Amino acid sequence: MPINIPDGLPAIEILRQENIFCMTSSVAEHQDIRPLRILLLNLMPKKIETEIHLLRMLSNTPLQVNIELMRINDRPSKNTPIEHMETFYEDFHTIRDEKYDGMIITGAPLGQVDFEDVNFWNPIREIMDWADRNVTSVLFLCWAVQAAMQHLYKVSKCLLPKKISGVYPHYLVNPLSPIVRGFDDIFDAPHSRYAEVRREDIQTIDDLEIIADSDIAGPCIFARKDGRQLFVTGHTEYEPRCLLDEYQRDLAAGINPEIPENYFPDDDPQQEPIVTWRSHGNLLFSNWLNYYVYQLTPFDASQIGEEMRTPLSMVSSHGN
């Protein structure tokens, strides 16, 4: 089944060139099915680039998925044309009465900034509270993990001694969790951040479980046990050159960054990076759509936010 993308979104042509089955909203309107509604809150500066990364991940599923884009406020984006924002993005006040099967909140380059100094801190807190009542399952990525843990669980982020940047091995803590179904025991994932949520702080919260961890990068995947919140600290959606682009950006800014670890052959930035994380990234997103969205969400979308049904796949993963 295809991924349903708003008419005219630049990602459409790129995905079609990659033989990814997608259809426009105008065509999807004639489909007599109940597609999943996924809301993407895009906090990244380069919004078109982030859209493409995430839409690639969401396309690897037999489910039909309708994508809607939301921005945190109407401030102009320095890295995205205003015409793109006005054409494809909704403001929160226009969708707050809607119900969604799933929602993704992206990271943002704010790891070194105190939450109270983030100019949209109050709006995103309101959105996270709203999502708990109006979205079946929310996927938090990178900085959004730190923000959600602070607001929803009063767990503070911890600044790292230096930026963690590279591709790191992770091991499964709970291999029976449906979110990692099909994963190898050891898998790679890229990370790029200045802060973390500490393992010991996550473990103090009974509602949460760590699913995949790393001795170097820390917890990569953890979730609320009912599947309604999924936290991913790495960037399994990254394309091959994402860490390279960030490294070159930091060089140009005079930050003197370290070479991303385990990324270039022989740690040589003159060589092309080797991708070792793509298959697990695809599995992560398809498992989220299947087990945490499709199998949890009610057929009647108006019931989202009420008591959710718990599929056998979720119950068995926790040994109940």
Summary of the structure (lengths in Angstrom):
residues: 320
radius of gyration: 18.8
end to end distance: 33.1
largest distance: 54.9
contacts: 1004
relative contact order: 0.13
helix: 34%
strand: 23%
